[in-house]
């Protein structure tokens, strides 16, 4: 290596290090401000509910929504971020507007009517308001954590409510894993042979349509995770505050191109191919729709998502898709995602017990 190339390498690494330091500094400042706001507001319910909601909206958009729009971001990396934002944001506004109108002001689509969640909180603890900040920390560590477990469990008035959410979420993981394994094992060779060369123009509207279908279904499941801080019936003014806060939060997400948690999607095989992304989104949307019809009990869409991707990875390996990674690598990725989700579950239960004294009675 010549002296000039060595200097260039050192300078490049120094610049990368400084960018990382500046990014972490900004993140720590954000956390500090969040904890200060939580500490200053939790004794005043009228303020605490909005502080908690804003923190929950930001953390949910940063972590949970990547399950549904992560493949969309990955496969449209060449398009302008604001075009993607306006499309996804428009679907969001249309979906929550319908829910608010159809469910008499309830933007959770009836999810918060389940046992243990029906009553809006009239008082808050510090940890209930600050819970979304712990989600942000885990997101920064690239952990696909269940927002449903971490946020809703802090507010349930009954341990039965947590058990019901947990059982439905575990069932979601198992069903999604089995579906992903079966679909992609059967179709692996056909898909790998067919997905060669540049995709045809028809795939673009198909993928955008499947993303809209999936994104709308996810909102119907997971809007409860941020609405749990608010009254169960929102006035016009409260609904506008709810919807526009998340709409502009989505803009930040697209500007950052999904940030760190996006790697959970992009490290999986072929997710940047618009054809593969379309099939993933369509199958995932059907799963969410099916579980929505089963019951109004909230569930972790994160567990459904990692189950589907895990089953898909294993199915591609067992089906010996051309150019796919070895079986051992697929197992490793699946175990890592499941381990991270398990860590998030443990943190969620500990946080729920600390934040909600009624669960210990």
C-alpha positions in Angstrom: 0.0 0.0 0.0 1.4 3.4 -1.0 1.7 6.3 1.4 -1.1 8.3 -0.4 -3.5 5.3 -0.3 -2.8 4.7 3.4 -3.6 8.4 4.1 -6.8 8.2 2.1 -7.9 5.1 4.1 -7.1 6.6 7.4 -9.0 9.8 6.6 -12.0 7.8 5.3 -12.1 5.7 8.5 -11.8 8.9 10.6 -14.7 10.5 8.8 -16.8 7.4 9.3 -16.0 7.3 13.0 -16.9 11.0 13.4 -20.2 10.4 11.7 -21.0 7.5 14.0 -20.1 9.6 17.1 -22.2 12.5 15.9 -25.1 10.2 15.3 -24.9 8.6 18.7 -24.6 12.0 20.4 -27.8 13.1 18.7 -29.5 9.9 19.7 -28.4 10.3 23.4 -29.6 13.9 23.4 -33.0 12.7 22.1 -33.2 10.1 24.8 -32.2 12.6 27.5 -34.9 15.0 26.4 -37.5 12.2 26.2 -36.7 11.0 29.8 -36.9 14.6 31.0 -40.3 15.2 29.4 -41.6 11.9 30.8 -40.4 12.9 34.3 -41.9 16.3 34.1 -45.3 15.3 32.8 -46.3 11.9 34.2 -48.0 13.5 37.2 -50.3 15.6 34.9 -52.4 13.1 33.0 -53.7 15.6 30.4 -50.1 16.3 29.4 -48.6 12.9 30.0 -51.0 11.1 27.6 -49.7 13.3 24.7 -46.1 13.1 25.7 -46.4 9.3 25.9 -48.3 9.2 22.6 -45.6 11.3 20.8 -42.8 9.1 22.1 -44.8 6.0 21.3 -45.6 7.2 17.8 -41.9 8.0 17.0 -40.6 4.7 18.5 -43.3 2.6 16.8 -42.7 4.2 13.4 -38.9 3.6 13.9 -39.3 0.0 15.0 -42.5 -1.8 14.2 -43.6 -0.3 10.9 -40.4 -1.5 9.3 -42.0 -4.9 9.2 -44.5 -3.7 6.6 -42.7 -1.0 4.7 -39.1 -2.4 5.1 -39.3 -4.4 1.9 -40.9 -1.4 0.2 -38.0 0.8 1.2 -35.4 -1.9 0.3 -36.9 -2.6 -3.2 -37.4 1.1 -4.0 -34.0 2.4 -2.8 -33.6 4.2 -6.2 -36.7 6.4 -5.8 -36.9 9.7 -4.0 -37.7 9.4 -0.3 -40.5 11.9 -0.3 -42.4 10.0 -3.1 -42.4 6.9 -1.0 -43.4 8.9 2.1 -46.4 10.6 0.4 -47.7 7.2 -0.8 -47.3 5.4 2.5 -48.5 8.5 4.4 -51.5 8.8 2.2 -52.5 5.2 2.8 -52.0 5.7 6.6 -54.3 8.8 6.6 -57.0 7.1 4.6 -56.9 4.0 6.8 -57.0 5.8 10.2 -59.7 8.2 8.9 -61.9 5.2 8.0 -61.2 3.6 11.4 -62.0 6.8 13.3 -65.3 7.2 11.3 -66.4 3.5 11.4 -65.5 2.8 15.0 -67.0 6.1 16.4 -63.7 7.8 17.2 -61.7 4.7 18.1 -58.5 4.7 16.0 -57.5 1.3 17.3 -60.1 -0.5 15.2 -61.6 -2.0 18.3 -58.4 -3.7 19.5 -58.4 -1.8 22.8 -61.9 -3.1 23.5 -60.3 -6.4 24.5 -60.2 -7.5 28.1 -57.6 -5.5 30.1 -57.4 -2.6 27.7 -60.9 -1.2 27.4 -60.4 1.7 29.9 -58.3 4.7 28.9 -55.6 5.5 31.6 -56.6 8.3 34.0 -53.2 8.4 35.6 -49.7 7.5 34.6 -46.5 6.3 36.1 -43.1 7.5 34.9 -42.3 4.2 33.3 -45.5 4.1 31.4 -44.7 7.4 29.8 -41.1 6.5 29.3 -41.7 3.0 28.0 -41.3 4.0 24.3 -37.8 5.3 25.0 -36.8 1.7 26.0 -38.2 0.6 22.6 -36.0 3.3 20.9 -32.9 1.9 22.7 -33.6 -1.7 21.6 -34.3 -0.4 18.1 -30.9 1.3 18.1 -29.4 -2.1 18.8 -31.2 -3.4 15.7 -33.6 -5.6 17.7 -37.0 -6.4 16.1 -38.8 -5.9 19.4 -42.6 -6.3 19.8 -44.1 -2.9 20.3 -47.3 -4.7 21.4 -45.7 -6.4 24.3 -43.5 -3.5 25.3 -46.2 -0.7 25.3 -49.6 -2.4 25.8 -48.4 -4.6 28.6 -47.6 -1.4 30.6 -51.3 -0.5 30.6 -53.3 -3.7 30.9 -55.4 -4.0 34.0 -55.3 -7.8 34.0 -52.6 -10.4 33.7 -55.1 -12.3 31.6 -54.8 -9.6 29.0 -51.0 -10.1 28.7 -51.5 -13.9 28.5 -54.1 -13.6 25.7 -51.8 -11.3 23.7 -48.8 -13.6 24.3 -50.7 -16.7 23.2 -52.1 -15.1 20.1 -48.6 -13.7 19.2 -46.9 -17.1 19.6 -49.6 -18.7 17.5 -48.9 -16.0 14.9 -45.2 -16.8 14.8 -45.8 -20.5 14.4 -48.5 -20.1 11.7 -46.3 -17.5 9.8 -43.2 -19.7 10.0 -45.1 -22.7 8.7 -46.6 -20.6 5.9 -43.3 -19.1 4.9 -41.6 -22.5 5.0 -44.2 -24.1 2.9 -44.7 -21.4 0.3 -41.1 -20.7 -0.4 -39.9 -24.3 -0.3 -42.5 -25.2 -2.9 -41.8 -22.2 -5.1 -38.1 -21.6 -4.4 -36.8 -23.0 -7.7 -39.6 -21.6 -9.8 -39.1 -18.1 -8.2 -35.3 -18.2 -8.4 -35.5 -19.2 -12.1 -38.2 -16.7 -12.9 -36.6 -13.8 -11.0 -33.7 -13.3 -13.3 -32.9 -10.2 -15.2 -34.6 -6.9 -14.7 -38.2 -7.0 -13.5 -41.0 -6.1 -15.9 -42.8 -2.8 -15.5 -45.9 -4.6 -14.2 -44.2 -5.5 -11.0 -44.1 -1.9 -9.8 -47.9 -1.4 -9.5 -48.2 -4.9 -8.1 -45.7 -4.2 -5.4 -47.2 -0.8 -4.5 -50.6 -2.3 -4.3 -49.5 -5.2 -2.1 -47.6 -2.7 0.2 -50.8 -0.6 0.5 -52.8 -3.7 1.4 -50.2 -4.8 3.9 -49.6 -1.4 5.4 -53.4 -0.9 5.9 -53.7 -4.2 7.6 -50.7 -3.5 9.9 -52.3 -0.2 10.9 -55.5 -1.9 11.9 -53.5 -4.2 14.1 -50.9 -1.9 15.6 -52.6 1.5 15.9 -53.6 0.3 19.3 -50.0 0.5 20.5 -49.9 4.2 20.3 -53.6 4.9 20.9 -53.4 3.2 24.3 -52.2 6.5 25.8 -55.2 8.4 24.5 -59.0 8.4 25.2 -60.8 5.5 23.5 -62.9 8.0 21.5 -61.0 10.9 19.9 -62.5 14.3 19.1 -61.8 15.9 15.7 -58.9 17.9 17.1 -57.4 14.9 18.9 -57.7 12.8 15.8 -55.9 15.4 13.7 -53.1 15.5 16.3 -52.9 11.7 16.3 -52.8 11.2 12.5 -50.6 14.2 11.6 -48.0 13.3 14.2 -47.6 9.8 12.8 -47.8 11.1 9.2 -44.8 13.4 9.7 -43.0 10.7 11.7 -43.2 8.5 8.7 -41.5 11.3 6.7 -38.5 11.1 9.1 -38.4 7.3 8.7 -38.3 7.6 4.9 -35.8 10.4 5.0 -33.5 8.1 7.0 -34.3 5.1 4.7 -35.5 3.0 7.6 -32.4 3.7 9.8 -30.7 0.8 11.5 -33.6 -1.6 12.0 -33.9 -1.7 8.2 -31.0 -4.1 8.1 -33.3 -6.8 9.6 -35.0 -6.8 6.2 -32.1 -6.1 3.8 -29.9 -8.8 5.2 -32.5 -11.4 4.2 -32.2 -12.9 0.7 -33.5 -11.0 -2.3 -35.6 -8.5 -0.3 -34.3 -5.7 -2.6 -35.8 -7.4 -5.6 -39.2 -5.9 -6.2 -40.7 -9.3 -7.2 -39.6 -11.0 -4.0 -40.7 -8.0 -1.9 -44.2 -8.1 -3.6 -44.7 -11.8 -2.7 -43.5 -11.3 0.9 -45.8 -8.3 1.4 -48.8 -10.1 -0.1 -48.4 -13.3 2.1 -47.8 -11.2 5.2 -50.9 -9.1 4.5 -53.0 -12.2 4.2 -51.7 -13.5 7.5 -52.5 -10.2 9.3 -56.0 -10.1 7.7 -56.6 -13.7 8.9 -55.6 -12.9 12.5 -57.6 -9.7 12.5 -60.7 -11.7 11.8 -59.9 -14.3 14.5 -60.4 -11.9 17.4 -60.1 -8.3 18.6 -57.2 -9.3 21.0 -54.1 -7.3 20.1 -51.1 -9.3 18.9 -47.5 -8.8 18.1 -47.1 -8.3 14.3 -43.4 -8.4 14.9 -43.6 -12.1 15.8 -45.7 -12.8 12.7 -43.1 -10.9 10.6 -40.0 -12.7 11.9 -41.8 -16.0 11.7 -42.6 -15.4 8.0 -39.1 -14.3 7.2 -37.6 -17.1 9.2 -39.8 -19.7 7.4 -39.0 -18.1 4.1 -35.2 -18.2 4.6 -35.4 -21.9 5.6 -37.8 -22.7 2.8 -35.4 -21.2 0.2 -32.5 -23.2 1.6 -34.4 -26.5 1.8 -35.9 -25.9 -1.7 -32.3 -25.3 -2.9 -33.1 -22.0 -4.6 -30.4 -21.1 -7.0 -27.7 -18.9 -5.4 -29.4 -18.9 -2.0 -27.3 -19.1 1.2 -26.5 -22.4 2.9 -28.9 -24.0 5.4 -26.6 -23.2 8.3 -26.6 -19.5 7.5 -30.4 -19.5 7.3 -30.7 -21.1 10.7 -28.3 -18.6 12.1 -30.4 -15.6 10.9 -33.6 -17.2 12.1 -32.2 -17.8 15.6 -30.8 -14.3 15.8 -34.1 -12.6 15.0 -36.0 -14.9 17.4 -33.4 -14.3 20.2 -33.7 -10.5 19.8 -37.5 -10.8 19.9 -37.2 -13.0 23.0 -35.0 -10.4 24.7 -37.6 -7.8 23.8 -40.3 -9.9 25.4 -38.4 -10.3 28.6 -37.7 -6.5 28.8 -41.4 -5.9 28.1 -42.6 -8.2 31.0 -40.1 -6.6 33.4 -41.1 -3.1 32.3 -44.8 -4.0 32.6 -44.4 -5.3 36.1 -42.4 -2.2 37.2 -44.7 0.2 35.5 -48.1 -1.4 36.5 -48.4 -2.4 40.1 -51.8 -3.9 39.6 -50.2 -6.8 37.7 -48.5 -7.9 41.0 -51.7 -8.1 42.9 
